[in-house]
Amino acid sequence: MAGKVAERRKALREDLINIAEATIAREGLSGLKARDLATEAGCALGAIYNVFGDLNDLVLAVNARTFHALGAEVAASLATAPQAPVEQLVVMAQAYHAFAAEHHNLWRALFDLDRPKGEAAPEWYVTELSQLFTYIHDPLMAIFPAMDQNQRLLLTKGLFSSVHGIVLLGLDEANAGVQTDNIDTMIALILRQLARSS
């Protein structure tokens, strides 16, 4: 009996993640409502909270999938990237932009989910982000071999933040001079200029 209960719980968990993922992709985080989830999953409202502590926990489960998919796309872009380190950075950054544009609401959910102040990021988030940083760090090591390791790590995080900011402002069409059609060009200009300064 306990085995069947565990199986049903596992199946409901997957159903809820699938439904939440589709809802966020379609409507964004604001479209995710517990009552609607329960209706679509065919379960009682309280059953959601037997599987997840709250809706944030459910969104984190969706985000884990999204971050993994993002990392896979960035890694795949490297398979056909030129050997020049700076061009690898350009290709990865443009792959990041492409993923964000294609899966905009899911991508935004990675960064828009509120967490209680002081609460540590989940282990999967740290792992996935660390992998992204590794992809960026390796070309930077080739471009700046003499740079102090701590400085190179800061540069890695700074480049990620810069690319993320350009993509965010461009896709949101914010009034910051970042036009959507120029996102890839702007990223490439900045990264290639970085290489010239090495």
N, C-alpha and C positions, 0 to 999 in steps of 0.2 A: 504493500500500500504506500509506504513512504517513497518508494521508487517512482510510483506513478504520480504522486504529488510533486516530486522534484521535476519530473519530465514536463508536467503541465505548467509548472512555474517557469521552467526554462523556455518552453514554447511561447508562453505569454510574454516573457521578457523579449524574445526575438520579434514577436508581433508588434509590441509597443515601440521597439527601436525602429522597425521598418516603417510603421505608421508615422512616428515622430519625424523621421528622416524625410519622408515624402512631404509631410506638412511644412516643415521648415524650408525645404527646397522650393515649395510652391508659394508660401506665404510669409516666410521669415519667422524669427523667434516669436514675434507678437501674435502669430496665428496659432501657436500651440496652446491648447486649452485641455485641461484634464477631462472634463465632461465629454468633449468631442472625441478624445482619445479612447475613453471607455466605450463610447457608443460604437466607434469603428472597430474596436478590438472585440466587441461582444462580451465585455466583462463588467463587473460592478466597479464603481468609481474607487472604492476602497482597495480593490485588487491591485490597482496601479501602485499604491503605497505599500503593498505587501512585497512588491518586487523592487521598487525604487523608493529611496527615502523621501524624495520629492521630485518635482519636475526638473530641477537643476541636475539631479543625478541622471535622469533620463537624457537630458540634452548633452551631458558629458559623454554618455555612451554613444550618442550620435556623433559627437565631435571626435571621439576616438577613431571612428570609421573615416571621417572626413580627413583628419590629419594624416592617417595612414595612406589614404588615396592621394593626397597632395604630395607626400613624400615619394610615393611610387612614380608619380608623373614627373617630378623633378629628377629622380634617378633615371627614368627612362630617357629624358632629354639628354642626359650625359652620354648615353650609349652612342649617339650620332653626332655629338658635339665635336668641334675642331680640337686639336691638341693644345692650341694656345690657351694658357690658363685664363686670360681675360675674356676670351671668347666663350669659354666654359661658363664663366660667371654670367655673361650676357644671355647665353642659351637658357641657363637655369632660371634667371630672373624673368625671362620672357615666358618660360613654362609656368612659373608662379602666377604671372599675370593671366595667362590663358586659363589656368585652373580657376582663379578667382572670378574671371568673367563668365566662365561656363557654369560654375556652381556658386553663384554670388551669395545667395542667402545662406547656404551651408558654410561657406567660407567666412561670412560675417559672424556667424554663430560661434566660430572658434574664438573670437576676440570680444564679442558683445555680451557673453554670458557673465552675469554678476556673480562674484564669489565673496563670501564674508571676508572682511578685512583681516589679514593675517593668516588666512587659511592657505596652506601649501597647495601648489598645483599638483594634480594627480600624477602618479608615477609615469603613466603612459604618455602624458603631455610632455613631461621632461624628456622622456626617451625619444619621442618623435621630433621634438624641437632640437635636441642634441644631434640627431641624425641630419637634420637640415643644416645645422651649423657645420657639421663635418663636411658636407658637400661644398660649402662655401669656403671653409678653412683650408682645404687641400690646395685649391688654385692660389689662394693668397700666400700660402707657404712657398709656392714656386715663384710668385711675383715679388715677395718680400722675404727672401731667405734669411736675411740678417736681422730682421725685426724681432724684438723681444717677444717671447711666447704670450705673455699676458697682454701686451699691446695688440698682438695679432688676434687674440680672442676678442678683445674689445672692438677691433676693426671688423671682425666677422659679424658681431652682433649689430654694429653700427650700419654695416651694409645691408643686412637683413631689414633693419628698421627703416632705412632709407627707401629700399625697394618697396617694402610694404606700404610706406606712407605715400609714395608716388601712385601706387596701384589703388590704394584706398581713395585718395583725393580724385584721381582720374575717373574711377568707376562711379563714384558718387557725384561726379560732375560738380564738385565743390568749387567755390569761387576762389581758387588758389592758382590759377593759371595753368592747371594740368588738364589738357584736353584729352579725351578718351583716345582719339586717333593718334596722339603723340606719346602715349605711355611707353611703348617699346622703344621708340627713338630716344626719348629722354633718358630711359634707363641705360641704353647702350652708350649714349654720349658720356654719362657720368662714369660708368665703369671703364670705358676706354681711356678717359682722361686720367682715371686713377692709375692705370697701367703706365701711362706716359710719365707720371710723377715718380715712378719707382727707380 
